[in-house]
Amino acid sequence: MNTFTKSKLKFRTFVFCLLTFVFCLSTLALAQSKSEQGTYAIRNARIVTVTNGVIEKGTVLVKNGKIEAVGATVAVPKEAKIIDATGLSVYPGLIDSNTYVGLSEIGQGSPGTVDTTEMGDFNPNMKAITAVNPHSEHIPVARMNGVTTVLTCPQGGIISGQCALMNLDGWTQHDMKVLGSAAMQLNYPRAGFGGRGGGFFAAILGGASDQQRQQRERQLDALKKKLDDAQAYVNAKEAAAKDRSLPARPVDLGLEALIPVLKGEVPVFVTANGANEIKGAIELADKYKLRLIISGGDDAIKVAKELKEKNIPVVLGGVLELPGSEDSPYDETFARAGELHKAGVKVAIATSDSAYVRLLPYHAGMAAAFGLPKDEALKSVTITPAQIFGVDKLLGSIEAGKLANLVITDGDILEHRTKVKQMFIAGRPVDMMNKHQRLYEKFKDRP
C-alpha cells in the first residue's frame, strides 16, 4: 500500500468518524427536543381562548406539541407535568403580522448585521427564511411580552421576496418555520413622501415633483410587465405539459416564484399607505386575480368601502407612532384600527420592526383604548393574523388540535403592568431569559 493510498484511507476514516459524530449529536439533540415536547397540564387558570370565550377556572392539556384538550373539566393523565396557574391567565401566543426579525440585528451603523434587501427591483425568488438568524437577541426580547410568532419580510425594491411566518423558538430556521412562503412582499410604487398628498415633509418640500411622478409611472409599468411575463410563463408551462411536442421553456427562478402568487396560493403583501396607492394595489389585484393584503394602510379608511366589499384585510403598522402631519389629530394613529373595524374591514396590528416587536401588545392595547373593541384588539394580534395568512387551524386561539403556543401571564396581556410568567412554543417550555433581563439582574443591586 503506497503513501497516497494510506492518506486516502485515513481521510475516508476521518470523514466517516466525523459524520458518525455529527449523526450522534443530531440524534441526541432530537431526543432532547422530543423529551421537552412532553405532556403538560396547566391547571386552575383563567383561559382566554379568543374564539370560544373565557374559562374562568380551567385546564389546558398539552401533548406532543399540540393542545390535547381545554375546558373546565379535563382529565389529566398520570404522566403529565402539572403547572398550577392559580391566579394566572393563559392566552394564545401573540402574532406580529409584519416584522424583519432575524434579518436585522443592530441596523444603522452596522450593515454587517442587516440582511433585509437584495440588489435590484424584482427578487420574488428570494426567501426571508433562508437569511433569518435563529440566535438573534431580538427573539428572546420579543418573547418577553408574549409574542410567539412573527411574519418576517424582506425589504427594498418593488418585489422584495417571500415573507416567512415563523415561531420564535428553534435551533435552525427549519425548526422555527410555520410557513416558508407565507406572502410575497410587494412595495407599491409611490411618489414623494408616501404618496398621501400632504403631510409635514410634503408641505415643506412642495409634494412630489414631476420627476418623482414619472419615476413612479416607470416602476408601475415595470411591475405590470413583470406580472405579464409571469402569466405568459405560466401559460407556456401549462401548454408544454399538455403538448409534449412543444419545446420546454428555460427555467426562470424569478418567474417560477410568482406562479403560486398568480394562482392565488400565496397572497401579495403590498405596502401601501396613501389612498391612491391602496386603490392602485386593489386595481392591480383585480387585474391579475391576486390575493391582496394591504400593509401599512395609513389612509385605508378613505378606501374602506372597497376594502370591505372585496374582503381585503389590512395589517396596520405603527399604532404607537406620531400623527402623519402637523395638522393631524393627536389620536390619528391610535384610532385608525377602531375606525377600520367600525367600517367592516378586517384588521391585524403589527409593529413593522425588529427590535421593538416586544411592544406588540401595547400597540393593540392602545388601539383598544381609542375605539377598537377590547376583544377585537386581542384578535388583531392572535386569530385575525392567523386567518389572514391561512394558518387559523394551527395558530391564533386555544383550541384542541392547535399548536401549543401558549402564554401564561399575571394579568391582561395587553396591559403594560402585566408580566409573562411562562411560555410554550410548539408544546415546549421556553426559557424567558433575555438581554434586558440579564442587564436588569446585573445592575439592580449595584451599590
C-alpha positions in Angstrom: 0.0 0.0 0.0 1.6 3.3 -1.1 1.6 6.6 0.8 -1.1 8.1 -1.4 -3.5 5.1 -0.7 -2.8 5.3 3.0 -3.5 9.0 3.1 -6.7 8.5 1.2 -7.8 5.7 3.6 -7.0 7.9 6.6 -9.1 10.8 5.1 -12.0 8.5 4.5 -11.8 7.2 8.0 -11.7 10.7 9.4 -14.8 11.7 7.3 -16.6 8.6 8.5 -15.9 9.3 12.1 -16.8 13.0 11.7 -20.2 12.1 10.1 -20.8 9.5 12.8 -20.1 12.1 15.5 -22.5 14.6 13.8 -25.2 12.0 13.5 -24.9 11.1 17.2 -25.1 14.8 18.2 -28.2 15.3 15.9 -29.8 12.2 17.4 -29.1 13.4 20.9 -30.5 16.9 20.1 -33.6 15.3 18.6 -34.1 13.1 21.6 -33.7 16.0 23.9 -36.2 18.1 21.9 -38.7 15.3 21.9 -38.4 14.8 25.6 -39.1 18.6 26.1 -42.2 18.2 24.0 -43.9 16.1 26.6 -47.3 16.2 28.4 -48.2 19.3 30.5 -51.3 20.2 32.3 -51.9 23.9 33.1 -54.5 23.9 35.8 -56.7 26.4 37.7 -56.0 29.1 35.1 -58.2 31.8 33.6 -58.2 30.6 30.0 -58.7 33.3 27.3 -59.5 31.1 24.3 -60.1 34.1 21.9 -62.6 32.2 19.8 -64.7 30.4 22.5 -64.9 32.8 25.3 -63.2 32.8 28.7 -63.0 29.8 31.0 -62.5 31.3 34.5 -61.0 28.2 36.1 -59.9 25.6 33.6 -57.2 23.3 32.4 -55.2 23.2 29.2 -53.6 19.9 28.4 -50.6 19.9 26.1 -49.3 16.7 24.5 -46.8 16.1 21.7 -46.6 19.8 20.8 -50.3 20.4 20.5 -53.3 21.3 22.7 -54.8 18.0 23.6 -57.8 19.4 25.5 -59.1 22.6 27.1 -62.0 23.1 29.4 -63.3 23.4 33.0 -63.2 19.6 33.4 -60.3 18.0 31.6 -58.9 14.5 32.5 -55.2 14.8 33.3 -53.1 11.7 32.6 -50.6 10.5 35.2 -47.5 11.3 33.1 -48.5 15.0 32.8 -46.3 17.6 34.4 -48.6 19.8 36.4 -48.4 23.6 36.2 -50.5 25.3 38.9 -51.7 28.6 37.3 -54.0 29.7 40.2 -54.5 33.5 39.9 -52.9 33.5 36.4 -54.2 33.7 32.8 -53.5 31.7 29.7 -53.5 33.3 26.3 -52.6 32.0 22.8 -49.2 33.3 21.7 -49.3 36.7 20.1 -48.6 37.0 16.3 -46.8 40.1 14.8 -48.0 40.3 11.2 -45.1 42.4 9.9 -41.5 42.4 11.1 -38.0 41.8 9.9 -37.0 39.8 13.0 -33.8 37.7 12.4 -32.9 39.8 9.3 -31.6 42.9 11.2 -29.7 43.0 14.4 -28.3 46.4 15.0 -29.4 48.4 12.0 -27.9 51.8 11.3 -24.2 51.9 11.6 -23.6 48.2 11.4 -24.6 46.9 7.9 -22.9 43.6 8.6 -25.8 42.7 10.9 -28.5 43.5 8.3 -29.7 41.1 5.6 -33.1 42.5 4.6 -32.5 43.6 1.0 -31.2 42.2 -2.3 -29.9 44.1 -5.3 -32.4 45.1 -8.0 -36.1 45.9 -8.1 -37.5 42.3 -8.6 -36.5 39.5 -6.3 -39.6 37.2 -6.0 -37.4 34.1 -5.6 -35.6 35.5 -2.5 -36.8 33.8 0.7 -36.6 35.6 4.0 -36.4 32.3 6.0 -33.0 31.4 4.5 -31.5 34.6 5.9 -33.0 34.5 9.4 -30.6 34.3 12.3 -32.2 32.0 14.8 -30.0 33.3 17.6 -30.9 37.0 17.2 -31.1 38.8 20.5 -34.4 40.3 19.4 -36.1 36.9 19.5 -36.0 36.3 23.3 -36.7 40.0 23.9 -39.9 39.7 21.8 -40.9 36.6 23.7 -40.7 38.5 26.9 -44.0 40.2 26.3 -45.9 37.2 24.8 -45.0 37.2 21.1 -44.5 33.6 19.9 -44.9 34.0 16.2 -44.0 36.6 13.6 -44.1 37.3 9.9 -40.6 38.4 8.8 -40.3 40.1 5.4 -37.5 41.1 3.1 -37.4 44.8 2.1 -36.3 47.0 -0.8 -37.2 47.2 -4.5 -40.6 46.6 -5.9 -41.0 42.9 -5.3 -38.8 42.2 -2.3 -39.2 38.5 -1.9 -41.1 35.9 0.2 -42.1 36.6 3.8 -41.8 33.8 6.3 -44.2 33.0 9.1 -42.1 31.6 12.0 -42.2 30.7 15.6 -39.7 32.4 17.9 -38.0 29.3 19.1 -35.7 26.8 17.4 -32.0 26.0 16.7 -32.4 26.5 13.0 -34.7 28.2 10.5 -36.3 24.9 9.8 -37.2 24.4 13.5 -38.8 27.9 13.5 -40.7 27.7 10.2 -44.5 27.7 10.1 -44.8 28.8 6.5 -41.6 29.3 4.5 -43.6 31.3 1.9 -46.5 33.0 3.7 -46.7 36.0 1.4 -44.9 37.9 -1.4 -43.7 41.3 -0.3 -44.5 44.0 -2.8 -43.9 47.7 -2.4 -46.4 49.7 -4.4 -44.5 52.4 -6.3 -45.1 55.8 -4.8 -44.1 59.4 -5.5 -42.7 61.7 -2.8 -43.3 61.1 0.9 -45.7 58.2 0.9 -48.0 59.4 -1.8 -50.5 60.7 0.7 -50.9 64.1 -0.9 -49.9 66.1 2.1 -48.2 65.7 5.4 -45.4 67.6 7.2 -42.5 66.7 4.8 -44.6 67.2 1.7 -45.7 70.6 2.9 -42.0 71.6 3.4 -40.7 70.2 0.1 -43.8 71.0 -2.0 -45.1 67.5 -2.6 -44.0 65.1 -5.3 -42.1 66.5 -8.2 -42.7 65.7 -11.9 -39.6 63.6 -11.9 -40.8 61.6 -9.0 -44.2 61.0 -10.6 -42.5 59.9 -13.8 -40.3 57.5 -11.9 -43.4 56.1 -10.2 -45.1 55.5 -13.6 -42.0 53.8 -14.9 -41.9 51.5 -11.8 -45.6 50.7 -12.2 -45.1 49.8 -15.9 -42.2 47.6 -14.9 -44.2 45.9 -12.3 -47.1 45.2 -14.7 -44.7 43.9 -17.3 -43.1 41.5 -14.7 -46.6 40.1 -13.8 -47.5 39.8 -17.5 -44.2 37.9 -18.1 -45.0 35.6 -15.2 -48.5 35.0 -16.6 -47.1 34.2 -20.0 -44.5 31.9 -18.3 -47.4 30.0 -16.6 -49.3 29.7 -19.9 -46.2 28.4 -21.7 -45.6 25.8 -19.0 -49.2 24.6 -19.0 -49.2 24.4 -22.8 -45.9 22.4 -22.8 -47.4 20.0 -20.2 -50.4 19.3 -22.4 -48.5 19.1 -25.7 -45.1 17.3 -25.3 -44.1 18.3 -28.9 -43.7 21.9 -27.7 -40.2 22.9 -26.7 -39.7 23.3 -23.0 -39.2 26.8 -21.8 -36.0 27.6 -19.9 -36.5 27.8 -16.2 -36.6 31.3 -14.8 -36.4 31.3 -11.0 -37.9 34.7 -10.6 -41.0 33.9 -12.7 -41.2 30.4 -11.1 -41.6 32.1 -7.7 -44.5 34.2 -9.0 -46.5 31.1 -10.1 -48.2 30.4 -6.7 -48.9 34.2 -6.5 -50.8 34.3 -9.8 -52.6 31.0 -8.9 -53.8 32.6 -5.6 -51.9 30.1 -3.5 -49.7 32.8 -1.9 -51.0 36.3 -1.1 -49.3 39.5 -2.1 -48.4 41.6 1.0 -48.5 45.1 -0.5 -47.0 48.0 1.3 -49.4 50.9 0.5 -50.2 53.9 2.7 -51.8 56.7 0.6 -55.4 56.3 -0.6 -54.2 56.4 -4.2 -51.6 53.7 -3.6 -54.2 51.5 -1.9 -56.6 52.0 -4.8 -53.8 51.2 -7.3 -53.0 48.0 -5.4 -56.7 46.9 -5.5 -56.8 47.5 -9.3 -53.6 45.5 -9.7 -55.0 42.6 -7.6 -58.3 42.7 -9.7 -56.4 42.6 -13.0 -54.1 39.7 -12.1 -56.5 38.0 -9.7 -54.2 38.3 -6.7 -55.0 37.6 -3.0 -54.3 41.0 -1.6 -53.2 42.1 1.9 -52.6 45.7 2.5 -49.6 46.5 4.7 -49.3 50.0 6.3 -52.7 51.4 5.4 -52.3 54.9 6.8 -55.2 56.2 4.6 -57.1 52.9 4.4 -60.2 54.5 6.0 -60.6 56.5 2.8 -60.8 53.3 0.8 -62.7 51.3 3.5 -65.8 50.7 1.3 -63.7 49.0 -1.4 -61.7 47.0 1.1 -64.8 45.7 2.8 -66.5 44.8 -0.4 -63.5 42.8 -1.7 -62.7 41.4 1.8 -59.2 42.7 1.7 -57.5 42.7 5.1 -55.3 45.5 6.4 -52.2 44.9 8.5 -51.7 48.2 10.4 -48.2 49.2 11.5 -47.2 51.8 14.0 -50.2 52.3 16.2 -47.9 54.0 18.7 -46.4 56.4 16.1 -46.9 60.1 16.0 -49.5 61.7 13.7 -48.6 61.9 10.0 -48.6 65.7 9.8 -48.7 68.8 12.0 -52.5 69.3 11.1 -53.5 65.7 12.0 -55.4 65.0 15.3 -53.2 63.7 18.1 -55.0 60.3 18.1 -54.8 59.7 14.4 -52.7 56.5 14.6 -54.3 55.4 17.9 -57.8 55.5 16.5 -57.1 54.1 13.0 -57.7 50.4 13.9 -61.1 51.2 15.6 -62.2 53.3 12.6 -61.4 50.5 10.1 -63.1 47.9 12.3 -66.2 50.0 12.5 -66.2 50.3 8.7 -66.2 46.5 8.4 -62.5 46.0 7.4 -60.6 43.1 8.9 -57.6 44.5 10.8 -54.4 43.0 12.2 -51.9 45.0 14.1 -48.1 44.8 13.6 -45.0 46.6 14.8 -43.2 46.7 11.4 -40.0 46.4 13.3 -37.4 44.0 14.7 -36.0 45.4 18.0 -39.4 46.6 19.2 -41.6 43.6 18.4 -41.9 43.3 22.2 -44.2 46.3 22.1 -46.9 44.5 20.1 -49.3 44.0 23.0 -49.1 47.7 23.7 -49.9 48.6 20.1 -53.1 46.5 20.4 -53.8 47.9 23.9 -53.6 51.5 22.6 -55.9 50.7 19.8 -58.4 49.3 22.3 -58.2 52.5 24.3 -59.1 54.5 21.3 -62.1 52.8 19.8 -61.2 49.2 18.8 -63.3 46.8 21.0 -61.2 45.0 23.5 -61.9 41.5 22.2 -61.1 42.7 18.7 -57.8 44.2 19.9 -56.8 40.8 21.2 -57.9 39.1 18.0 -55.9 41.6 15.9 -52.7 40.0 17.3 -53.9 36.4 17.5 -56.6 34.8 15.4 -57.0 37.6 12.8 -53.4 37.4 11.5 -53.7 33.6 11.6 -56.8 33.8 9.4 -55.2 36.4 7.1 -52.2 34.1 6.4 -54.3 30.9 6.3 -53.0 29.2 9.5 -56.0 29.7 11.7 -56.4 25.9 12.0 -53.0 25.8 13.6 -52.5 29.1 15.5 -54.3 32.1 17.0 -56.5 30.6 19.7 -56.7 28.0 22.4 -58.5 25.0 20.9 -57.9 21.3 20.9 -55.8 20.2 17.9 -53.9 23.5 17.5 -50.2 24.1 18.1 -49.5 24.7 21.7 -48.3 28.3 21.5 -49.3 29.4 25.0 -48.5 32.4 27.2 -49.1 32.4 31.0 -49.5 35.9 32.5 -50.3 37.5 35.8 -52.9 39.8 34.2 -54.3 41.2 31.0 -51.8 40.6 28.2 -52.4 43.9 26.6 -51.6 45.9 29.7 -48.1 47.4 30.5 -48.0 46.2 34.0 -48.6 42.5 33.1 -45.7 40.1 33.2 -45.3 36.9 31.3 -44.6 34.1 33.8 -44.2 31.2 31.4 -44.4 30.4 27.7 -44.9 27.3 25.5 -44.0 27.3 21.8 -45.0 24.1 19.9 -45.6 22.5 23.2 -42.1 23.2 24.6 -41.4 25.4 27.6 -39.4 28.4 26.5 -36.6 30.0 28.5 -37.8 33.5 29.3 -34.3 34.9 30.0 -33.2 37.7 27.6 -30.8 40.6 27.2 -33.0 43.0 29.1 -33.5 40.7 32.0 -29.7 39.9 32.2 -28.9 43.7 32.3 -31.6 44.2 35.0 -30.2 41.4 37.1 -26.7 42.7 36.7 -27.4 46.3 37.8 -30.4 46.2 40.1 -28.3 45.6 43.2 -25.4 47.9 42.2 -24.1 49.7 45.3 
